[in-house]
């Protein structure tokens, strides 16, 4: 699984220019038509490890609108793996666009009640899944594990321009952990949480500690979740539409739209000093736009 380095494009906008802030976007959404953005990075080494172990069946977890479920199903179809998606909650028919694609790509769905889903990483739950489906290569929810962090580190290797801040959206904490590891203490990393609450900070601390990453040049902003995961408001959708019209860069309302809205709002409030150079990581996830009428 190799792709060409994704481009870094400048954002030309008077709102940024008047504040003396330079913004660029690394278009990770362009690295693969289906397994796009950070999902490509997270799955790359996991698929290689599955093949190394002789596994031909992948099992992973996600919600009904999960970019990770979508990407894993596409990866299974592209690289010859059976795929099982453990979906949080009960079945709803007809399938939404995310699950319809995954089903068409050959993924089998196992619906799990929310109480059990919260225990999905416990040995007892995994044992029951293996009793039902046989042996499989397990990929955690969101694809976040040591191999995913290794893949996300490589984003840094493709950036050959100077910058002061690296920004990214956050869901499970794997991408920002890889970026922190790859930067090795250089520049500042600012993550934008797409989930309500402050728990993601502790989750990233746990991931960094677990994988022996000790850098502290990062922070997480929790002000732009718009009500929580996959929650939106008209102001967010209007911003996404205007940004795409003016910059020809599509954003999704779950992750990248919230990040970019937050960057613009912080620029206007003076958070970034004049002369700041920012690179925002476009983590893909554009398949999710269909569910929001974009």
C-alpha positions as CSV (number, residue, x, y, z in Angstrom):
1,X,0.0,0.0,0.0
2,X,1.9,3.0,-1.3
3,X,0.7,6.3,-2.6
4,X,2.4,9.5,-3.9
5,X,2.8,12.3,-1.3
6,X,-0.4,14.3,-1.0
7,X,-0.3,18.0,-2.0
8,X,-0.1,20.9,0.3
9,X,-2.2,23.8,-1.0
10,X,-2.3,27.4,0.2
11,X,-5.7,28.9,1.3
12,X,-6.1,32.4,-0.2
13,X,-8.6,34.3,1.9
14,X,-8.8,38.0,2.9
15,X,-10.0,37.0,6.4
16,X,-6.7,35.3,7.0
17,X,-4.6,37.9,5.2
18,X,-6.0,40.7,7.3
19,X,-4.9,38.9,10.5
20,X,-1.4,38.1,9.0
21,X,-2.0,34.3,9.2
22,X,-0.9,31.9,6.5
23,X,-3.0,28.7,6.2
24,X,-2.2,25.6,4.1
25,X,-4.0,22.3,3.8
26,X,-2.4,18.9,3.3
27,X,-4.9,17.1,1.1
28,X,-4.8,13.6,2.6
29,X,-8.3,13.2,1.2
30,X,-6.6,12.7,-2.2
31,X,-4.4,9.7,-1.3
32,X,-7.0,7.1,-2.2
33,X,-10.5,7.2,-3.8
34,X,-12.0,4.9,-1.1
35,X,-9.5,4.3,1.7
36,X,-8.9,8.0,2.0
37,X,-7.1,10.3,4.4
38,X,-6.0,9.1,7.8
39,X,-7.8,5.8,7.2
40,X,-5.2,4.9,4.5
41,X,-2.4,5.7,7.0
42,X,-4.0,3.7,9.8
43,X,-4.8,0.7,7.7
44,X,-1.6,0.5,5.8
45,X,0.5,-1.4,8.3
46,X,-2.4,-3.2,9.8
47,X,-3.2,-4.9,6.5
48,X,0.5,-5.7,6.1
49,X,0.5,-7.3,9.5
50,X,-2.7,-9.3,8.8
51,X,-1.1,-10.7,5.7
52,X,2.1,-11.5,7.6
53,X,0.0,-13.4,10.1
54,X,-1.7,-15.3,7.4
55,X,-5.1,-13.9,8.3
56,X,-7.7,-13.3,5.5
57,X,-10.5,-12.0,7.8
58,X,-10.6,-8.5,9.4
59,X,-12.9,-7.6,12.2
60,X,-13.4,-4.1,13.4
61,X,-15.8,-1.8,15.2
62,X,-17.7,1.4,14.4
63,X,-20.9,3.4,14.4
64,X,-23.4,3.4,11.5
65,X,-21.8,6.4,9.9
66,X,-18.1,5.4,10.6
67,X,-15.5,6.4,8.1
68,X,-13.4,3.6,9.4
69,X,-16.1,1.0,8.7
70,X,-16.4,2.4,5.2
71,X,-12.6,2.3,4.6
72,X,-12.1,-1.1,6.1
73,X,-14.8,-2.6,3.8
74,X,-13.2,-0.9,0.8
75,X,-9.7,-2.2,1.9
76,X,-11.0,-5.7,2.3
77,X,-12.5,-5.6,-1.2
78,X,-9.3,-4.1,-2.7
79,X,-6.8,-6.4,-1.0
80,X,-8.7,-9.7,-0.7
81,X,-9.8,-9.8,2.9
82,X,-13.1,-10.9,4.3
83,X,-14.5,-8.1,6.6
84,X,-16.8,-8.1,9.6
85,X,-18.0,-4.8,10.9
86,X,-19.3,-4.8,14.5
87,X,-21.8,-1.9,14.4
88,X,-22.9,0.0,17.5
89,X,-26.6,-0.2,18.1
90,X,-29.5,-1.9,16.3
91,X,-30.0,-2.5,12.6
92,X,-31.8,0.2,10.6
93,X,-33.2,-0.4,7.1
94,X,-32.8,0.8,4.5
95,X,-29.0,1.1,5.1
96,X,-27.5,4.6,5.2
97,X,-25.0,5.4,2.4
98,X,-22.0,4.4,4.6
99,X,-23.3,0.9,5.5
100,X,-24.8,0.4,2.0
101,X,-21.3,0.9,0.5
102,X,-19.7,-1.4,3.1
103,X,-22.3,-4.1,2.4
104,X,-21.8,-3.8,-1.3
105,X,-18.0,-4.1,-0.7
106,X,-18.7,-7.5,1.0
107,X,-18.6,-6.5,4.7
108,X,-20.8,-8.6,7.0
109,X,-22.5,-6.7,9.8
110,X,-22.7,-7.8,13.4
111,X,-25.0,-5.4,15.3
112,X,-24.1,-5.0,19.0
113,X,-26.2,-3.4,21.7
114,X,-24.6,-0.3,23.2
115,X,-24.0,-1.7,26.7
116,X,-22.0,-4.6,25.2
117,X,-20.3,-2.3,22.7
118,X,-18.8,-0.2,25.5
119,X,-17.0,-3.4,26.6
120,X,-15.9,-4.3,23.1
121,X,-12.2,-4.4,24.0
122,X,-12.7,-6.8,26.8
123,X,-11.4,-10.3,26.4
124,X,-14.9,-11.9,27.1
125,X,-16.5,-9.9,24.2
126,X,-13.6,-10.8,21.8
127,X,-13.9,-14.4,22.8
128,X,-17.6,-14.5,21.9
129,X,-16.9,-12.9,18.5
130,X,-14.2,-15.6,17.8
131,X,-16.6,-18.3,18.8
132,X,-19.1,-17.0,16.3
133,X,-16.8,-16.0,13.4
134,X,-13.6,-18.0,13.9
135,X,-10.2,-16.5,13.9
136,X,-9.7,-12.9,12.6
137,X,-7.3,-10.0,12.6
138,X,-8.8,-7.4,15.0
139,X,-8.5,-3.7,14.2
140,X,-9.7,-1.4,17.0
141,X,-12.5,1.2,16.6
142,X,-11.2,4.0,14.4
143,X,-8.2,1.9,13.4
144,X,-6.2,3.3,16.3
145,X,-3.3,1.1,17.5
146,X,0.5,1.1,17.3
147,X,0.6,0.3,13.6
148,X,-1.9,3.1,12.9
149,X,0.3,5.6,14.8
150,X,3.3,4.3,12.7
151,X,1.3,5.0,9.5
152,X,0.2,8.5,10.6
153,X,3.8,9.4,11.5
154,X,4.6,9.3,7.8
155,X,2.4,12.3,7.2
156,X,5.1,14.4,8.8
157,X,7.8,13.0,6.4
158,X,5.9,14.4,3.4
159,X,5.8,18.0,4.8
160,X,8.8,19.9,3.4
161,X,7.8,23.5,4.3
162,X,8.1,25.5,7.5
163,X,5.1,26.0,9.8
164,X,4.3,27.0,13.4
165,X,1.1,25.0,14.0
166,X,0.0,21.7,12.7
167,X,-3.8,21.2,13.0
168,X,-5.9,18.1,12.8
169,X,-9.4,16.8,13.7
170,X,-9.6,14.2,16.4
171,X,-11.9,11.2,16.8
172,X,-10.1,8.4,18.6
173,X,-6.7,10.1,19.1
174,X,-4.7,7.9,16.8
175,X,-3.9,10.4,14.1
176,X,-2.8,13.2,16.4
177,X,-0.7,10.6,18.3
178,X,1.1,9.7,15.1
179,X,1.6,13.4,14.3
180,X,3.1,14.1,17.7
181,X,5.4,11.1,17.4
182,X,6.5,12.1,13.9
183,X,7.1,15.8,14.7
184,X,9.5,14.8,17.6
185,X,8.9,18.0,19.5
186,X,9.1,20.5,16.6
187,X,6.3,23.1,16.1
188,X,2.9,23.0,17.9
189,X,0.1,20.5,17.3
190,X,-3.4,21.7,17.8
191,X,-6.2,19.1,17.6
192,X,-9.9,19.8,17.3
193,X,-12.1,17.4,19.0
194,X,-15.3,16.3,17.1
195,X,-16.7,14.8,20.4
196,X,-18.2,16.6,23.3
197,X,-16.2,16.6,26.6
198,X,-12.6,16.6,27.6
199,X,-11.9,12.9,27.8
200,X,-9.9,12.8,24.5
201,X,-7.0,14.6,26.2
202,X,-6.7,11.7,28.6
203,X,-7.1,9.2,25.8
204,X,-4.2,10.8,23.8
205,X,-2.1,10.9,27.0
206,X,-2.8,7.1,27.4
207,X,-1.9,6.3,23.8
208,X,1.3,8.3,24.0
209,X,2.3,6.7,27.2
210,X,1.4,3.2,25.9
211,X,3.6,3.6,22.8
212,X,6.5,5.4,24.6
213,X,5.9,8.9,23.1
214,X,6.9,11.7,25.5
215,X,6.5,15.0,23.6
216,X,4.3,17.7,25.1
217,X,4.0,20.2,22.2
218,X,0.3,19.5,21.7
219,X,-3.1,20.5,22.9
220,X,-6.7,19.7,22.1
221,X,-9.4,22.3,21.6
222,X,-12.9,21.2,22.6
223,X,-14.9,24.3,21.7
224,X,-16.0,23.3,18.2
225,X,-17.8,20.0,18.5
226,X,-21.2,21.6,17.7
227,X,-23.0,19.4,20.1
228,X,-21.0,16.2,19.8
229,X,-20.0,13.5,17.4
230,X,-21.9,13.8,14.1
231,X,-23.9,16.7,15.5
232,X,-24.1,19.8,13.3
233,X,-25.6,23.3,13.3
234,X,-26.5,25.5,10.4
235,X,-23.5,27.8,11.0
236,X,-21.2,24.8,10.4
237,X,-22.9,23.6,7.2
238,X,-22.9,27.2,5.9
239,X,-19.2,27.5,6.6
240,X,-18.5,24.2,4.8
241,X,-20.5,25.3,1.7
242,X,-18.8,28.7,1.6
243,X,-15.3,27.2,2.1
244,X,-15.8,24.8,-0.7
245,X,-17.2,27.4,-3.1
246,X,-14.3,29.8,-2.3
247,X,-11.4,27.3,-2.0
248,X,-12.6,24.3,-4.1
249,X,-11.8,22.1,-1.1
250,X,-14.6,19.9,0.2
251,X,-14.9,19.3,3.9
252,X,-17.0,16.9,5.9
253,X,-19.2,18.0,8.8
254,X,-18.0,15.4,11.3
255,X,-14.3,16.1,11.4
256,X,-12.6,18.4,8.9
257,X,-15.4,21.0,8.8
258,X,-15.3,21.4,12.5
259,X,-11.5,21.8,12.5
260,X,-11.5,24.4,9.7
261,X,-14.4,26.3,11.4
262,X,-12.3,26.3,14.6
263,X,-9.1,27.5,12.8
264,X,-11.0,30.4,11.2
265,X,-12.7,31.4,14.5
266,X,-9.4,31.3,16.4
267,X,-7.7,33.4,13.6
268,X,-10.4,36.0,13.9
269,X,-10.2,36.1,17.8
270,X,-6.4,36.7,17.6
271,X,-5.4,33.3,19.0
272,X,-2.7,32.9,16.4
273,X,-0.1,35.7,16.4
274,X,0.5,37.7,13.2
275,X,3.0,35.9,11.0
276,X,1.8,32.4,12.1
277,X,2.0,29.6,9.5
278,X,-0.5,26.8,9.9
279,X,-0.8,23.5,8.1
280,X,-4.2,21.8,8.5
281,X,-4.4,18.0,7.8
282,X,-7.4,17.1,5.7
283,X,-8.1,13.6,7.1
284,X,-10.6,12.7,4.4
285,X,-14.0,11.3,5.5
286,X,-15.8,12.9,2.6
287,X,-18.1,9.9,2.2
288,X,-19.9,11.2,5.3
289,X,-21.1,14.3,3.4
290,X,-23.9,12.3,1.8
291,X,-25.7,11.9,5.1
292,X,-25.9,15.7,5.6
293,X,-27.1,16.7,2.2
294,X,-23.7,18.0,1.0
